[in-house]
Amino acid sequence: VNRAGWEDYTKAPLARLIEALGADNLPLRMTAAEQLVRRVGGPAVAPLLRLLGNRRTRPVVVAHALWVLRQLGALPDDALTAALRHPDPLVRTHALRVVLDGGDAARRFQAAVVATLDDPNPHVQRAAVEALARYPDPEMVRALVRVLGRVPDFDTHLAYTIKLCLRNLLRQPTLGEAVTAAAWTPAEQTLLAEPLSGVSTAYAARFLRRAVEAVALPRETELRLLRHAALYLPPNERDELTGFVRKKYAGDPASQYRLYAVVRQAVLQQGGTPGASLRAWGTTLAGQLIDPPKPAWTYALRGGLYLKDAPVALRTPPVTTELSPDLRMVGFDQGGFRGVVRSPAFEAPATLRFSVVNSNPKTTPDPENGVLLRLASDTTRVIARQFFPKTNDYRAPTVTWDLSAYRGQRVVLEVVDNSSGVIWVGDFNTPALRVPDSDPKAVAEQQRFAVETAGEYGLTTLEPTLRRLLDDPASEDFIRLASARALLRLAPERYAPRLVARLSDGEEQPPLAYRKDVAALLGETPLAPIRSALEVGLKRTSGEVQLELLKALAASAEGKDWVLAQ
């Protein structure tokens, strides 16, 4: 003890250090254990072994004694085996962690570790799962799958620990090959599927493909597993997967597209080119997705933004709102869009109730976000409204309106986003009003894919649709631009003059940003078939549009020579 009355454990005798292993203070216990290992060493072994052999030794002391003896290399096998069967869960948990830390090449503790998988204490069970990583063989995998199948829904920690251990075990090629080639029941295949979706190998991909073929799974789970299979199957097995997907999702081109995109990405990443079956699949999908129905939910943005993606999307509520993670809500996709998202007209119920997710930072001068209800027959009449206080985090209020005076009349819901934050709505109490069945953002992305594929694969049968999309002012900017690119690939000499006519300034012309992108497209097109159109374009344009055209032309030697010759 020093002059201030503090005990100096760097000088404490052996007996005092062993006594301190039972102190209430964890840092003090850790200090005592460190001194026993680093300073005392061998003389500490005998008294610590006596503590392990004494049934009256407190569990916390036994746990520290195990670790000290382990670090001194003096922990007998029988003492560790006894600790694995100790009546106190704290001791069993630490004994399992000692096994994990020290290894068990001779598998002396394997049976005892497996037995603790059925331990009533969840902490012991999790430690047992982690320790099983020391025994990479198919039987241990089966034991883990067995335990995973009976984990209660509320014990997400144990389920996660088992899945993580399985994933790590199955990443070992020899074990992974053996496990995925073995026979499993449909329920076991389902349990193995998620860990194997984290294993980036061909054997995992084959197992996941077979699982989707054999087991009834939720659609999103199927697509996620097939996506992994598409990425890691060998090239010579992708045609078989393509055929399976096209047959299984014959009436669902949106799901097919998600998998087609992954297969195509994998082919390109491996330096290949799309083969005949992949091109045929893409051609079919392009025809199915190029002209989707008009969206039921519409929007109006303030500020005349030039869009490169669809602004409206389906979202799931943040976990902090405590709303169901399965709930789908609609609104602008991200913060920064200011405007209105409108529902289709629907028949007003006596009471309308729905959930809102709102975020509107207090640090900004933005007005409050809100929701309005208008009569469809007279949109100047607002029959219900609610605005929400500004908040730096996500809030999820429930809105309830008494509409008994308007019951049966056609109404329109408006989601008013005035901020750099977000506002989404969903969970309506009436079947007359629903969020979109398909994500508007995903639908627009599928349409863009179809347009680009028409140009890439030279699909002249889709040329009339491309022309209509290009000329339709209601088409999104990014769809019109993609249509322009596709038409230039199909028939540059025919469509270059039409696009050049859109480049000059004028009140009826498209936005400047769009015209600059079109100028860049023209500059990237092979020069020979559009030379005369470009001559006209350079004469009709000025400022930024003309500069963009010149920059694109100057990017190629042919274009540069042509510009200098003008």
C-alpha positions in Angstrom: 0.0 0.0 0.0 1.5 3.4 -1.0 1.4 6.6 1.0 -2.0 7.6 -0.5 -3.5 4.4 0.7 -3.7 2.8 -2.7 -2.7 -0.9 -3.0 0.1 -1.5 -5.6 -0.7 -4.8 -7.3 2.6 -4.7 -9.2 4.2 -5.6 -5.9 1.5 -7.6 -4.3 2.3 -11.2 -3.1 0.9 -14.3 -4.7 -1.8 -14.9 -2.1 -3.1 -11.3 -2.4 -3.3 -11.6 -6.2 -5.2 -14.8 -6.0 -7.6 -13.2 -3.5 -8.1 -10.3 -5.9 -9.4 -12.6 -8.6 -12.7 -12.6 -6.6 -12.9 -8.8 -6.3 -16.1 -7.0 -7.3 -14.2 -4.6 -9.6 -13.5 -6.1 -13.0 -10.4 -3.9 -13.8 -8.9 -5.0 -10.5 -9.5 -8.7 -11.3 -7.9 -8.2 -14.7 -4.9 -6.5 -13.1 -4.4 -9.3 -10.7 -4.7 -11.9 -13.5 -2.1 -10.0 -15.6 0.3 -9.9 -12.6 -0.1 -13.6 -12.1 0.8 -14.3 -15.7 3.5 -11.7 -16.3 5.2 -11.4 -12.9 4.5 -14.5 -10.8 4.3 -17.3 -13.4 5.0 -20.9 -12.4 4.5 -20.5 -8.6 0.9 -19.5 -9.3 0.0 -22.8 -11.0 -0.5 -25.1 -7.9 -2.7 -22.7 -5.9 -4.8 -22.0 -9.0 -5.3 -25.7 -9.7 -6.4 -26.1 -6.1 -9.0 -23.4 -6.7 -10.3 -25.3 -9.8 -10.6 -28.5 -7.8 -12.6 -26.9 -5.0 -16.3 -26.9 -5.6 -16.8 -23.9 -3.3 -14.6 -21.6 -5.4 -16.7 -18.8 -6.7 -17.5 -19.0 -10.5 -15.8 -15.7 -11.3 -12.6 -16.9 -9.6 -12.8 -20.2 -11.6 -13.2 -18.2 -14.8 -10.1 -16.1 -14.2 -8.1 -19.1 -13.0 -8.9 -20.9 -16.3 -7.5 -18.0 -18.3 -4.4 -17.5 -16.2 -3.5 -21.2 -16.4 -4.2 -21.2 -20.1 -1.8 -18.3 -20.6 0.8 -20.0 -18.5 0.4 -23.2 -20.6 -0.5 -25.1 -17.4 -4.2 -25.9 -17.8 -4.7 -29.7 -17.7 -7.2 -31.3 -20.1 -9.2 -32.8 -17.3 -9.6 -29.4 -15.6 -10.9 -27.8 -18.8 -13.2 -30.7 -19.5 -14.6 -30.3 -16.0 -15.1 -26.6 -16.5 -17.1 -27.3 -19.7 -19.5 -29.2 -17.5 -19.4 -26.8 -14.5 -22.9 -26.1 -13.0 -22.4 -22.3 -13.4 -23.0 -20.9 -16.9 -20.3 -18.2 -16.5 -17.7 -20.9 -16.1 -19.0 -23.0 -19.0 -19.0 -19.9 -21.2 -15.4 -19.0 -20.4 -14.3 -22.6 -20.7 -15.7 -22.7 -24.3 -13.8 -19.5 -25.1 -10.6 -21.0 -23.7 -11.1 -23.9 -26.2 -11.7 -21.4 -29.0 -8.6 -19.4 -28.0 -6.3 -22.4 -27.5 -7.4 -24.7 -30.3 -8.0 -28.4 -30.0 -6.0 -30.1 -32.7 -6.5 -33.5 -31.1 -10.2 -32.9 -30.7 -10.0 -33.8 -27.0 -12.9 -31.4 -26.1 -15.1 -31.9 -29.2 -17.7 -34.1 -27.5 -18.0 -31.7 -24.6 -18.3 -28.7 -26.8 -21.0 -30.3 -28.9 -23.0 -31.2 -25.8 -23.1 -27.5 -24.8 -25.0 -26.7 -28.0 -28.0 -27.9 -26.0 -27.2 -25.8 -23.0 -30.2 -23.9 -21.5 -28.1 -20.7 -21.2 -28.0 -18.6 -24.4 -24.6 -17.2 -23.6 -23.2 -20.7 -23.3 -24.9 -21.7 -26.5 -23.3 -18.8 -28.5 -19.9 -19.6 -27.0 -20.4 -23.2 -28.0 -21.2 -22.2 -31.6 -18.1 -20.1 -31.8 -15.9 -22.9 -30.4 -17.3 -25.3 -33.0 -15.3 -23.3 -35.6 -12.3 -25.3 -34.3 -13.9 -28.5 -35.7 -14.3 -28.2 -39.5 -16.1 -31.4 -40.5 -19.6 -32.2 -42.0 -20.9 -33.5 -38.7 -20.3 -30.2 -37.0 -22.1 -28.5 -39.8 -25.1 -30.8 -39.3 -25.0 -30.1 -35.5 -25.1 -26.4 -36.2 -27.9 -26.7 -38.7 -29.9 -28.8 -36.2 -29.5 -26.1 -33.5 -30.3 -23.3 -36.0 -33.6 -25.0 -36.8 -34.9 -24.7 -33.3 -33.6 -21.2 -32.3 -36.6 -19.2 -31.1 -37.5 -16.2 -33.2 -36.6 -13.7 -30.5 -33.0 -15.0 -30.1 -31.6 -13.2 -33.1 -28.1 -13.1 -31.5 -27.8 -16.9 -31.4 -29.2 -17.2 -34.9 -26.7 -14.7 -36.2 -23.8 -16.4 -34.4 -24.7 -19.8 -35.9 -25.1 -18.4 -39.4 -21.8 -16.6 -39.1 -20.0 -19.7 -37.9 -21.6 -21.8 -40.7 -20.5 -19.2 -43.3 -16.9 -19.3 -42.1 -16.8 -23.0 -42.0 -18.3 -23.4 -45.5 -15.7 -21.0 -46.9 -13.2 -23.8 -46.4 -13.2 -25.4 -49.9 -12.9 -29.1 -48.8 -15.6 -28.8 -46.2 -17.8 -26.6 -48.4 -17.6 -29.1 -51.3 -18.5 -32.0 -49.0 -21.4 -30.2 -47.3 -23.0 -28.9 -50.5 -22.8 -32.3 -52.2 -24.5 -34.1 -49.2 -28.2 -34.9 -48.9 -30.3 -32.4 -47.0 -34.0 -32.1 -46.2 -35.8 -29.1 -47.7 -35.9 -27.5 -44.2 -32.1 -28.0 -43.9 -31.5 -26.6 -47.4 -33.4 -23.5 -46.3 -31.3 -23.1 -43.2 -28.1 -23.5 -45.1 -29.0 -21.1 -47.9 -28.4 -17.9 -46.0 -24.9 -18.8 -44.8 -24.0 -20.1 -48.2 -25.1 -16.8 -49.8 -22.0 -15.4 -48.2 -19.7 -18.0 -49.8 -18.4 -16.7 -53.1 -17.7 -20.1 -54.8 -19.1 -22.3 -57.5 -20.1 -25.0 -55.0 -22.2 -22.5 -53.0 -23.8 -21.2 -56.2 -24.8 -24.8 -57.3 -26.3 -25.5 -53.9 -28.4 -22.3 -53.9 -29.7 -23.0 -57.4 -30.8 -26.4 -56.3 -32.4 -25.0 -53.2 -34.5 -22.6 -55.1 -35.5 -25.4 -57.5 -36.5 -27.8 -54.6 -37.8 -25.5 -51.8 -40.7 -23.1 -51.7 -39.2 -19.8 -50.6 -40.4 -16.2 -50.5 -39.9 -14.4 -53.8 -37.4 -11.9 -52.5 -35.4 -14.7 -50.9 -35.4 -16.7 -54.2 -34.2 -13.7 -56.1 -31.4 -13.0 -53.7 -30.1 -16.6 -53.8 -30.4 -16.8 -57.5 -28.5 -13.6 -57.8 -25.6 -15.1 -55.9 -25.8 -18.3 -58.1 -25.6 -16.1 -61.2 -22.5 -14.4 -60.0 -20.5 -17.5 -59.1 -21.7 -20.3 -61.3 -19.0 -21.3 -63.9 -19.8 -19.9 -67.4 -20.7 -23.3 -68.8 -23.5 -23.6 -66.3 -25.1 -20.2 -66.8 -27.2 -21.3 -69.7 -28.9 -23.9 -67.5 -29.6 -21.2 -64.9 -30.9 -18.9 -67.6 -33.4 -21.5 -68.8 -34.5 -22.2 -65.2 -35.1 -18.5 -64.4 -37.0 -17.8 -67.6 -39.3 -20.8 -67.0 -39.8 -20.2 -63.3 -40.6 -16.4 -63.7 -42.2 -16.6 -67.1 -45.0 -14.2 -66.1 -42.7 -11.9 -64.1 -40.3 -10.0 -66.4 -39.4 -7.6 -63.5 -37.9 -10.4 -61.5 -36.3 -11.9 -64.6 -34.6 -8.5 -65.3 -33.0 -8.4 -61.9 -31.4 -11.8 -62.6 -30.6 -11.0 -66.2 -28.7 -7.9 -65.1 -26.6 -10.0 -62.7 -25.8 -12.7 -65.3 -24.8 -10.1 -67.8 -22.6 -8.3 -65.3 -20.8 -11.5 -64.4 -20.2 -12.3 -68.1 -18.7 -8.9 -68.7 -16.6 -8.9 -65.5 -15.0 -12.1 -66.7 -14.1 -10.6 -70.0 -16.7 -12.4 -72.0 -19.5 -11.2 -74.3 -23.2 -12.1 -74.1 -23.9 -15.4 -75.9 -26.9 -16.3 -77.9 -29.0 -17.5 -75.0 -28.3 -14.3 -73.0 -29.0 -12.1 -76.0 -32.3 -13.9 -76.6 -33.3 -13.4 -73.0 -32.4 -9.7 -73.1 -34.3 -9.3 -76.4 -37.4 -10.8 -74.9 -37.2 -8.8 -71.7 -36.7 -5.5 -73.7 -39.9 -6.1 -75.6 -41.8 -6.8 -72.3 -40.4 -3.9 -70.3 -40.0 -1.0 -72.8 -43.5 0.3 -72.4 -44.8 0.0 -68.9 -48.3 1.2 -67.8 -48.5 4.8 -66.7 -47.8 5.1 -63.0 -50.9 5.5 -60.7 -49.0 7.8 -58.3 -47.7 10.9 -60.0 -45.4 13.8 -58.9 -44.6 17.4 -59.6 -41.2 18.8 -58.7 -40.4 22.4 -57.9 -37.3 24.0 -59.5 -37.3 22.4 -62.9 -34.8 19.7 -62.1 -33.2 17.7 -64.9 -33.7 14.1 -63.7 -31.4 11.2 -64.4 -33.4 8.7 -62.3 -37.0 8.4 -61.2 -37.6 10.5 -58.1 -40.5 8.5 -56.6 -39.8 5.2 -54.9 -41.1 2.6 -52.5 -39.2 2.7 -49.2 -39.2 0.7 -45.9 -39.4 2.7 -42.7 -36.2 3.2 -40.7 -35.8 0.9 -37.8 -35.8 3.8 -35.4 -39.5 4.5 -36.2 -40.5 1.1 -34.8 -42.8 0.6 -37.8 -42.9 -2.9 -39.3 -39.9 -3.5 -41.6 -42.3 -5.2 -44.0 -44.2 -2.0 -44.5 -43.9 -0.3 -47.8 -44.2 3.5 -48.1 -44.2 5.9 -51.0 -42.6 9.3 -51.5 -39.6 11.0 -53.0 -36.7 8.6 -53.0 -34.2 10.8 -51.2 -33.8 14.1 -49.4 -33.5 17.2 -51.6 -36.5 16.7 -53.9 -39.1 19.4 -53.2 -42.6 19.0 -54.6 -45.7 16.9 -54.4 -46.4 13.2 -54.8 -50.1 12.5 -55.7 -52.1 9.4 -55.2 -54.6 8.2 -57.8 -58.2 9.3 -57.1 -60.0 7.0 -54.7 -63.3 6.8 -52.8 -63.2 8.6 -49.4 -63.9 6.3 -46.5 -65.6 7.5 -43.4 -62.2 7.5 -41.6 -58.9 7.6 -43.3 -55.9 6.5 -41.3 -52.3 6.0 -42.4 -48.7 6.2 -41.3 -46.1 8.9 -42.1 -42.3 8.9 -41.9 -41.0 12.4 -41.7 -37.6 14.0 -41.4 -37.1 17.7 -41.8 -33.9 19.1 -40.2 -34.4 22.0 -37.8 -31.1 23.6 -38.9 -32.6 24.5 -42.3 -35.1 27.3 -43.2 -37.3 24.8 -45.0 -41.1 24.9 -44.3 -42.8 22.0 -42.7 -43.7 18.8 -44.7 -47.3 17.8 -44.8 -50.1 15.8 -46.3 -53.3 17.2 -47.9 -56.5 15.6 -49.2 -58.3 17.3 -52.1 -61.6 16.6 -53.9 -60.8 15.0 -57.2 -63.7 17.0 -58.9 -62.4 20.3 -57.6 -58.7 20.2 -56.7 -58.8 23.7 -55.3 -60.7 22.4 -52.3 -58.6 20.9 -49.5 -60.8 18.9 -47.2 -58.1 17.7 -44.8 -54.5 18.6 -44.1 -51.8 18.0 -41.5 -48.2 19.4 -41.4 -45.5 18.0 -39.2 -43.0 19.8 -36.8 -39.5 19.9 -38.0 -37.3 17.2 -36.6 -33.6 16.1 -37.1 -34.5 12.4 -36.8 -37.1 10.2 -38.3 -40.6 10.4 -36.8 -43.5 8.2 -37.6 -46.8 9.8 -36.7 -50.2 8.3 -37.5 -52.7 10.5 -39.3 -56.4 10.0 -38.7 -59.0 12.1 -40.5 -62.8 12.0 -40.1 -64.2 12.1 -43.6 -67.8 11.2 -42.9 -69.0 14.4 -44.5 -67.2 13.4 -47.8 -67.7 9.6 -47.6 -68.1 8.1 -51.1 -66.7 11.2 -52.9 -63.5 10.9 -55.1 -60.5 12.4 -53.4 -56.7 12.7 -54.0 -54.0 12.4 -51.4 -51.0 14.8 -51.7 -47.6 14.2 -50.0 -46.0 17.7 -49.7 -42.2 17.6 -49.4 -40.9 21.1 -48.6 -37.5 20.1 -47.2 -34.1 18.6 -47.7 -35.4 15.7 -45.6 -38.0 13.1 -46.6 -41.7 12.4 -46.1 -43.2 9.0 -47.0 -46.8 7.6 -46.5 -48.2 4.1 -46.3 -50.2 1.6 -44.2 -53.6 3.0 -45.3 -56.7 1.6 -43.6 -58.7 1.4 -46.8 -58.2 -1.0 -49.7 -59.3 1.9 -52.0 -55.8 3.5 -51.5 -52.6 1.5 -51.8 -49.0 2.2 -52.4 -47.9 1.2 -55.9 -47.6 -2.6 -56.4 -44.3 -2.1 -58.1 -41.5 0.3 -57.1 -41.8 3.3 -59.6 -38.0 3.7 -59.4 -37.4 0.1 -60.3 -40.0 0.3 -63.2 -38.2 3.3 -64.7 -34.9 1.5 -64.4 -36.3 -1.6 -66.2 -37.6 0.7 -68.9 -34.2 2.3 -69.3 -32.7 -1.1 -69.6 -35.1 -2.1 -72.3 -34.4 1.1 -74.3 -30.6 0.6 -74.0 -30.9 -3.1 -75.0 -32.9 -2.2 -78.1 -30.0 0.0 -79.2 -27.3 -2.4 -78.1 -28.9 -5.5 -79.8 -30.2 -3.6 -82.8 -33.9 -4.4 -82.1 -35.5 -2.6 -85.0 -38.9 -4.0 -84.1 -38.8 -1.6 -81.1 -37.9 1.4 -83.2 -41.5 2.8 -83.3 -41.7 2.7 -79.5 -38.3 4.4 -79.2 -39.5 7.2 -81.4 -42.6 7.7 -79.4 -40.7 7.8 -76.1 -38.3 10.3 -77.6 -41.0 12.6 -78.8 -43.4 12.3 -75.8 -42.9 15.3 -73.5 -44.4 13.2 -70.7 -41.4 10.8 -70.9 -38.8 11.2 -68.2 -35.7 13.1 -69.3 -33.5 10.0 -68.8 -35.8 7.8 -70.8 -35.8 10.3 -73.7 -32.0 10.5 -73.6 -31.7 6.7 -73.6 -34.1 6.6 -76.5 -32.0 9.1 -78.4 -28.9 7.0 -77.9 -30.7 3.8 -79.0 -32.0 5.4 -82.1 -28.6 6.7 -83.0 -27.3 3.2 -82.8 -30.1 1.8 -84.9 -30.1 4.4 -87.7 -27.8 7.4 -87.1 -28.3 9.0 -90.5 -32.1 9.0 -90.0 -32.2 10.3 -86.4 -29.2 12.7 -86.2 -31.1 15.5 -88.1 -34.1 15.0 -85.7 -31.9 15.4 -82.7 -29.9 18.3 -84.1 -33.2 20.2 -84.5 -33.7 20.0 -80.7 -30.3 21.6 -79.9 -30.9 25.2 -80.8 -32.2 27.7 -78.3 -35.9 28.5 -78.1 -38.9 28.6 -75.7 -40.2 25.2 -76.9 -36.9 23.4 -76.7 -36.0 20.9 -74.0 -33.9 21.9 -70.9 -30.3 23.1 -71.5 -28.9 20.1 -69.5 -30.8 17.7 -71.8 -29.7 19.4 -75.0 -26.1 19.3 -73.8 -26.4 15.5 -73.2 -27.9 15.1 -76.7 -25.0 17.1 -78.1 -22.5 14.7 -76.4 -24.4 11.7 -77.8 -24.1 13.1 -81.3 -20.4 13.7 -80.8 -19.9 10.1 -79.7 -21.6 8.7 -82.8 -19.5 7.6 -85.8 -18.9 10.6 -87.9 -19.5 9.4 -91.5 -23.3 8.9 -91.4 -24.1 12.1 -89.5 -21.6 14.5 -91.0 -24.1 16.7 -92.7 -26.4 16.8 -89.6 -23.4 17.9 -87.5 -22.6 20.7 -89.9 -26.1 22.0 -89.4 -25.9 21.5 -85.6 -22.7 23.5 -85.2 -24.3 26.4 -87.2 -27.6 26.3 -85.2 -26.1 26.0 -81.7 -24.2 28.4 -79.5 -22.8 28.7 -76.1 -22.7 25.6 -73.9 -24.5 23.3 -76.3 -22.2 24.1 -79.1 -19.2 23.7 -76.8 -20.4 20.2 -75.7 -20.8 19.2 -79.3 -17.2 20.3 -80.1 -15.8 18.6 -77.0 -17.4 15.3 -77.9 -16.2 15.6 -81.5 -12.7 16.4 -80.4 -12.5 13.2 -78.3 -11.8 11.2 -81.5 -9.1 11.8 -84.1 -11.6 11.7 -86.9 -13.8 14.2 -85.2 -11.0 16.5 -84.3 -9.7 16.6 -87.9 -13.2 17.4 -89.1 -13.7 20.2 -86.7 -10.4 21.8 -87.6 -11.4 21.6 -91.3 -14.6 23.6 -90.8 
